[in-house]
Amino acid sequence: MTNCQSHYPSIALPLHPKKNVIQYGFEGMMVSVYGYGRDPLPCPLTDTYCHYRYPQILFQEMSMDETKYTFDICMLCLFVVTFFILSYIGLKRKVNST
């Protein structure tokens, strides 16, 4: 099996060199759905054990114990603004060169 990260390098910031825009989006989505003191999830009566009944267990297993929603949203906005600026510069250079 090949390592996907070696073929597709992520755009990382110095604050968190292992995170990319997809991870910030995923963490923001998970915190918005399962965070902020959500009540335990309902489990079917036929199941004797429901592992992900408590959202805190899901966050612990996905290594998202200290995830902050506002930080994730700010980082996503920073990525969007950076991509817009880079796109504008690239298009402006292309138009001026012709």
C-alpha positions in Angstrom: 0.0 0.0 0.0 1.2 3.5 -0.8 1.1 6.4 1.5 -1.4 9.0 0.3 0.4 11.9 2.0 3.5 11.3 0.0 1.6 11.7 -3.3 -0.7 14.5 -2.2 1.1 17.0 0.1 -1.2 19.1 2.3 -1.0 22.9 2.7 -0.1 23.3 6.3 0.4 26.3 8.6 3.2 26.6 11.1 0.7 26.4 14.0 -0.4 22.8 13.2 1.9 21.3 10.6 0.0 18.0 10.4 -3.5 19.5 9.6 -5.0 20.6 6.3 -8.2 22.2 5.2 -10.1 18.9 5.1 -9.2 18.1 8.7 -10.3 21.5 9.9 -13.6 21.1 8.1 -14.1 17.6 9.5 -13.3 18.7 13.0 -15.6 21.7 12.7 -18.4 19.6 11.5 -18.0 17.0 14.2 -17.9 19.6 17.0 -20.9 21.4 15.6 -22.9 18.1 15.5 -21.7 16.2 18.6 -20.1 18.9 20.7 -21.3 21.5 23.2 -22.5 19.1 25.9 -24.8 17.1 23.7 -27.0 14.6 25.5 -26.2 10.8 25.1 -27.4 9.4 21.8 -30.3 7.0 21.7 -29.4 3.3 21.2 -31.7 0.6 19.8 -33.3 -1.6 22.5 -32.0 -4.7 20.7 -28.4 -3.7 21.3 -26.8 -4.6 24.6 -23.8 -2.3 24.2 -23.7 1.1 22.4 -20.1 2.2 22.3 -20.7 5.7 20.8 -23.6 6.6 22.9 -21.6 9.4 24.6 -20.1 11.9 22.1 -17.0 12.4 24.3 -15.9 8.8 23.5 -16.1 9.5 19.8 -14.0 12.7 20.3 -11.4 10.7 22.3 -11.1 7.9 19.8 -10.7 10.4 16.9 -8.0 12.4 18.9 -10.2 15.5 18.9 -10.3 16.0 22.7 -9.1 19.7 22.5 -10.8 20.7 19.3 -12.2 24.3 19.3 -15.0 25.1 16.9 -14.1 28.8 16.5 -10.4 28.0 15.8 -11.4 25.5 13.1 -13.7 28.0 11.5 -11.1 30.7 11.6 -8.5 28.4 10.0 -11.0 27.5 7.3 -11.7 31.2 6.6 -7.9 31.8 6.5 -7.5 29.1 3.9 -10.3 30.5 1.8 -8.9 34.0 1.9 -5.4 32.7 1.1 -6.7 30.8 -1.9 -8.6 33.8 -3.2 -5.6 36.0 -2.9 -3.3 33.5 -4.6 -5.9 33.0 -7.3 -6.3 36.7 -7.9 -2.5 37.2 -8.1 -2.2 34.3 -10.5 -5.0 35.5 -12.8 -3.7 39.0 -12.7 -0.2 37.9 -13.8 -1.7 35.7 -16.5 -3.8 38.6 -17.9 -0.9 41.1 -17.8 1.5 38.7 -19.5 -0.7 38.4 -22.6 
